[in-house]
Amino acid sequence: NLDRRRESSRFAARDRRGKEADIFADLKVVIPIVDEATVTHVDRIAILRVALTLCRLRKVATKSLLECLDGFLAIVDLDGIILYVSESVSIYLGLTQ
């Protein structure tokens, strides 16, 4: 009975990890994040940070804000880590998003 419970628990944990991986894969597709050609792995915390930043940005600013800005938008945390840059960054700095 104990072995059966352990097996059931392992299966549930494996299923949960699989669902989490699917959710993060879906999230990675819809958020602007570093191009995979230059970065081999983007961790889950980075994906969550960018997603949270975009949620906060959408709450505060409308879509027209980025269209009105004559330049680009960069969001940086208190540690100086770049969380988000708008697509127009390549025009002004020659960098890819």
Secondary structure as the mmCIF struct_conf table of DSSP 4:
data_model
#
loop_
_struct_conf.conf_type_id
_struct_conf.id
_struct_conf.beg_label_comp_id
_struct_conf.beg_label_asym_id
_struct_conf.beg_label_seq_id
_struct_conf.end_label_comp_id
_struct_conf.end_label_asym_id
_struct_conf.end_label_seq_id
HELX_RH_AL_P HELX_RH_AL_P1 LEU A 2 VAL A 30
BEND BEND1 ILE A 31 ILE A 31
TURN_TY1_P TURN_TY1_P1 GLU A 36 THR A 38
BEND BEND2 THR A 40 THR A 40
HELX_RH_AL_P HELX_RH_AL_P2 ARG A 44 VAL A 60
BEND BEND3 ALA A 61 ALA A 61
HELX_RH_AL_P HELX_RH_AL_P3 LYS A 63 CYS A 68
BEND BEND4 ASP A 70 GLY A 71
STRN STRN1 ALA A 74 VAL A 76
TURN_TY1_P TURN_TY1_P2 LEU A 78 ASP A 79
BEND BEND5 GLY A 80 GLY A 80
STRN STRN2 ILE A 82 VAL A 85
TURN_TY1_P TURN_TY1_P3 GLU A 87 SER A 88
HELX_RH_AL_P HELX_RH_AL_P4 VAL A 89 LEU A 93
#
